[in-house]
């Protein structure tokens, strides 16, 4: 009877270990966020991109199109107006992924929810400079000190479930 009891305990223990490993394997997935601001506009109050802004949008499509394959890309989010949408339009067409307009009233809630909801995926967020700064502060406050939220700057932010986030600043 003792051996049977011991075998049952071993089986239950091993099942628990396997369940824990399976759970942890899924939770180790890293969310990758590509955060950027709108490309150059024709004028400060204009909703249209300038010629250099359109060229920058094409450059973004080439660069981010290589970083984010359609299978891994979970979404392209525009948190702003027409300049933000126009900045990622070429990328959206290249990857055949629609642009989702989002209204972000609470950067903290949006940043945390995005990291959880799209675990293991790549997400692209284009926002106005103040909002992009607030989102970067939520994801990786240490990177905010070195941030350059000007047109042509892309923040590649890796958000692991465990450990510190890592941010890479790219120029395109």
Secondary structure, 3 states (H helix, E strand, C coil): CHHHHHHHHHHHHHHHHHHHHHHHHHHCCCEEEEEECCCCECCCCCCCECHHHHHHHHHHHHHHHHHCCCCCEEEEEEECCHHHHHHHHHHHHHHCCCEEECCCCCHHHHHHHHHHHCCCCEEEEEECHHHHHHHHHHHCHHHHCCCCCCCCEEEEEEECCCCCCEEEEEEC
